[in-house]
Amino acid sequence: MAGSSHIFQAPKGTRDFDPPNMALRLHLEKAWRDASIRHGFEQIDGPTFEHLDLYTVKSGEGIVSELFSFKREGGDTDYALRPEFTPTLARMAASKGRSLSLPTRWFAMPDLFRAERPQRGRLREHRQWNVDLLGAPGPDADAEVIAVALTALRTLGLSQSDIRVRISHRGAAAGLLSACGVSDDSMADAFSLVDRREKIPADQFAEQAAAIGLDEAGVRRLDDIASSRIAATNAPGTIAEQHGLPSETVADLEALARELEKRGLLEFCDWDLGIVRGLAYYTGTVWEIHDAAGDFRAIAGGGRYDELVQLFGGPAIPACGFGMGDVVLGLVLQERGLLGDQLSDLLPRPDVFLVSSGTDDAEEHLVPLATSLRELGMHVRHTWKSTRNVGKQLKEASSNRSRFAVILGEELANNTVVAKNLDAGTQVDVELGDLPIWLQRQLAESEAAELQ
């Protein structure tokens, strides 16, 4: 049977993960998981697809066009690939009812899917980190989930000069939009529009703003409000006085500022009334993390959603959390030069590369030695090429960024091998029987030096 001449491509808006790109993904996931665990969160997951009405119950039928939805052949139930994880989280919490131990601290790293036109920083499939704290109503919970996000980003090398946490409040946003002329019936549409304000052309924004009750003066005022960004080291009342925010909103933001200050994070943050978060389930404080230069979409977004679990049939449980996607974060890290000279630098480094000179003695020792070192927990490689040229094998060891090379050569006649430290460029003769302990000691010293 003749082979097909057609070259198949990955579906548009998806990605293949070759070893370097998979190394980047694992690099991000390690930072996410480590930050979650350090803050006392436990990992969960749910199904890749859910009943379609899990998403329409809160967002309406209009969301269906944004989802990959399907119906099982012969069945009468509609399903959808999950576009976000928070509804799954709320469903899981609701299903436990009052048996859910509070406060609950969960995190997840799901694959998510959206049937949208792919854009820079937004694909049809991506991986996302979700962190949720259920059962804690105070600003300490909001500050805690912000702290988890910043722990991961700082671990990845980002500083306050690279990223900003832009904080707002849904109550403030609703009051400001109402003052601009938006009716209560149009408020959800207004939130969605303001959330997309920086992503659509000005004329398109003005046209859609007019449709929800904002006249030209209202759009100008909204622009003024959305650009009123100040460092959070200033009291929130500073920005509140400009726009007449409700006292309860100011109190919430002031309490959050105190909690962020306790954690040493206030200098990462700005008050920004242009942040509203378009999803309807947010109820109080909302925030996004952006690159400081404003060159990319939001790195993360979250806030408080105190009524979501109840919406899905569970008890009234205060909740807050965030989501952080891998696409924009990877772009930011690459732009900041925080991923090395190339992605392959993120691949795990072999501890030992065994070099065979090709003699019968060397070939006889190669596989048993590799096996015994692997059983001790070492990352061991050797060439799978036909060559037994020592120079070429050492070059392969260097290209794989191996820490040590062990040459099985004529020295085996004296039960000895040559061990080369490829980082330091030094070499010594080591008794074959002493090699495992020698390598363990050298690797431990190398690891300790890297941590300093």
Secondary structure, DSSP 8 states (H G I E B T S, - for coil): -----------TT-----HHHHHHHHHHHHHHHHHHHHTT-EE----SEEETHHHHHHH-GGGGGGS-EEE-TT---EEEE-S-SHHHHHHHHHHHGGGS-SSEEEEE--EEE--S--BTTB-SEEEEEEEEEES--SHHHHHHHHHHHHHHHHHTT--TTTEEEEEEEHHHHHHHHHHTT--GGGHHHHHHHHHTGGGS-HHHHHHHHHHTT--HHHHHHHHHHHT-EEETTS-THHHHHHHT--HHHHHHHHHHHHHHHHTT-GGGEEEETT---S-TT--SEEEEEEETT--SS-SEEEEE-TTHHHHTTS----EEEEEEEHHHHHHHHHHTT-S-SSGGGGS---SEEEEE-S-HHHHHHHHHHHHHHHHTT--EEE--SS---HHHHHHHHHHTT-SEEEEESGGGGGTEEEEEETTTTEEEEEEGGGHHHHHHHHHHHHHHHHH-
